[in-house]
Amino acid sequence: MFDSLDEQIRMDDRRIPAKERMMRWAIVGIAALVVCAAVIIGVHFMS
């Protein structure tokens, strides 16, 4: 069961263009930075 799931995930990854994949990771990275900055600013204002 899990071997076929792993193969399906690999096949799905190949269908996504590299540019779109990089754009997704860039959005995830920017979102992570925004969340971290919000936490830092929130802690700073609380003190």
N, C-alpha and C positions, 0 to 999 in steps of 0.2 A: 504494500500500500504506500509506504513512504518513499520507496524508490520511484514509483510512478509520479508521485507528487513532486519530488525533487526534479525529475525530468520535465514535468509540466512547467515548473517555475523557470527552469533554464530556457525552455522554448519561448515562454512569454517574455523573458528578458531580451531575447534576440530580436523580437518583433518591435521593441521600443527603440526608436532612433537614438543614437549616441547624444545628439544635441538635446533631445528632450530629457534624457536621463541626467545629463549635466545640469540642465535647468532645474530639475526637481531637487537635486542635491544642493544647488545654490539657494533655492528657496528655503529648504530645510535649515541650511546653515545660517541664513539671515534671520529666520524665525528664532533659532536657538540664541543668536546674539541679542535679539530684541528681548527675549524672555530673561536672559541673564542680566541685561542692563536694567530691566524693570525691577528685578529682585534686588540688585545692588542699590538702585536709587530708593526703593522702598525701605530697605534697611537703613540707609543713610538718613532718610527723613524721620524714621522712628527714633533715632538716637539723638 
